Amino acid sequence: MLAKDLITDEIPPLKTSDTGLMVINWMDEFKVTHLPIVNNGEYLGLISDTDILDLNITDEEIGKHKLSLIRPFVSENQHVYEVIKMISNMKLTVLPVLDENENYLGLIPLSSLLQQFSLLAATREPGGIIVLEMNILDYSLSQIAQIVEGNDGKILSCYLNSLPDSTRIEVTLKVNKTDISAILQTFNRYNYTVKASFHQSEFSDDMKNRFDSFMNYINI
């Protein structure tokens, strides 16, 4: 999935002729703390609610003031993982998307990104979760997949997390089987360290309810 596939037209960009009050009202309406300023297709940068409040320019045009705008963006053909990385690192609520000539195409709100990430991580698919811990040199996705598939299962998603100050990693698997006892037994037989496991009955409804509640909250 590419950045251009995540663009939404629900949040329009600002112009330098817009007032600070309008900026604050739009941020409140769309539940974001950043908005892009775009003049004639040229992306100038992101303005934040803090910028407006610190400069006390609620009743004046934002273009009449010297703004210290940040200018993060992704190109239309960058992968969704690059989008996630930039939004996370810069703590953004929206991320503009530009074409190869740096013309503004639209933006990606954090809420839409979370919805798409839930699809990538297969959070709504029935199944079980297995968390393995191992030395990074021992990691072999092909062997892990072989164990899962040898028990009539399929890996729906997989992600790695490096443990701090060590050479060990956590490998979190989402598999398509609700009964994962046979898979766990095989991992144990091959001397894998199973750090945690969650059966469908233990997490599915709770995780879905938590995710739906969170998505409802950020879309209020």
N, C-alpha and C positions, 0 to 999 in steps of 0.2 A: 504494500500500500504506500502510495506517494503523497507528498504534501498537498498536491493539487486535488487529490481525492477527498481531502478533509476540510476543504474551504466551505464556509457557510456564508450565506448572504443575509443572515438574520441581524448581524451587527454592522451598521454602516460606519465608514470612517469619518473622522472630524475634518473640518477645514480651519484654517487660521482665522477665519472671520467668525467662528463660533465663540460664544462666550463661555467663561469659566463655569457659570451656573448650568449651562446646557451640558457641559462635559460631566459635571457631577450628577445631573439628572439621568443622563444616559448610562453612566456607570452603575447607578442605583437600579435602573430599569433592567439592564442586561446582566447584573450581578458580576461585574468585573472591576478591577482596579487599574486597568490600563486600556487605552484606546489609541489607535494610530491616527496621525495627522497626515492627510493626503491632499495636495493641491494639484489639480489637473493631471492626475495619474502619478504624480511624483510623491513617493513615500518619504516624509521628512523625519519621522521617528515616532516613538511611543511617549504619550504623556500619562502620568499617573495621578491618582487622586491627591497624593501628597504634594505634587507640583502645584496643583491649583490651590490647595489649602495653605501651603507655605508662602506662596506669593500673594495670597489674598486678592485674587483677580476674578472673583465670581461674577461681577457685573460688567467686566470688560472683555473685549476680544482677546483671545489667547495670543494672536499674532502680534499684538502690540507690546508684548513683553519678551524679554530674552529668556528663552527656556533652555534648560540643560537636558535636552532630549537624548534618550538612549535609542539606538537604531538596530535592534536585533531583527533578523528575518531569516527565512529559509527560502531556497529556490523551489520552484514548483515540482521539480523532479527528485527532490531529496526524500529519503525513506522516512517512514513514520518514526523509526527509532531515533533519527536525528532530531525530529520535532520534539519527541519526548525528552531527549537529553537537554535541548536548549531551554525548553519551558521549565524543566526541573532545576537546571543549574542557575538560571536567572530569576527563578521564582515569579514567572509571568502568569497572567490569567488569559492573555491572548498572544498570538504570534502571527505577524504578517507574512504573507507569501508573495514573492516577486517572480517575474519571469526572467529570462536570460538577459534582458536589457534593463533589469531592475525597475520595471514598471509594476505598480501595485496591482495585484490580482484579487486579493481578499485576505481574510484572516482565519486562523484556527483558534476557537475558544477552548479553554481547558476542559470545559464540560463535554464538548464533542470529542475531544481527544480521549477522555476517560471512557466514554461509551465505546469508541472504536477499540481501545486497548482491552476492554472486557471481552470483545469478540476475539482478539488475537490470543488472549490468555485462556480462552474457552471457559470462562468462569460460569457461564450459564448452561454449559453442557453437563448432562448427568455423568457421574463417574466418581473416582476416588483420587486422593492426593497422597503422594509419597515424597518424603524429604530424606535424601541421602546425604551423608557427609563423607568426604574422602580427600585424599591428597590430590592436588590438581594434576600431578603426573599420572595418577591412576584413572583419570577421567576418560571414559570411552563411551560416547553416545551410541555407537553401533552395538557395543556389548550390552548396554542398558536396554536399548530397544529390543535386542534379541531376547532378553529375559522377559520383558513385558509381552512381546509377541509370541514367545514360546508358551505363554499362559493364556493364549487367545485374546490378548488385549492390544490396544493401540495407544500410542502417546499422542494426546491432544495438544499439549503444550509442554514446554520445558524451559526453565531459566536457571541461570547460575548466579550465585552470590558468594563473593570472596570474603572469607572470614578475616577480620582485622588482625594484623601482626602475626600472620601465619601463612603457610602454603596450602592450607586446607580450604575447601569450598563446600557449599551446600548446593545440591542439585534438587530442584523442586519439580516433580512430575505431576501432570494431570493426565490420568488415564481414563479410558472409556468404560471401565468395569466398575460396578458398584460394590462387588465383592472382590476385594483385592488380597484376600488372605493367601491365595496360592502364589501370587506375585511376591508378596512379602516373604513367604517361606523360601522362595527361590533366591531372592536377594540375600537372605541370611545364609543360605547354603553356599553361596559364592563369596561369603565373608564381606559383604557390603554392610556398612553401618547405617541402619535405618534409624534416622534421628526422630522422625515423627511420621504418622500416617493418619489419614482421616477417611472414614468410610462415608458413603453417601448419606446414610441416616444420621450421621453425626454433624455434618456441616452444610448440606445442600440448601435446605430451606432457610437456615439462619444466614448463610452467606448471600443468598439471593435477596432476602428481606433487607439485609444491611446495605447491599449495593443499591437496591431500588430506593431505599430511604435516602441514601446519600445523593443519588441522582435527582430525586425530587427536591432535595434541599438546595442544591446548587442551581436548579432550574426555576426556583421560586421567583 
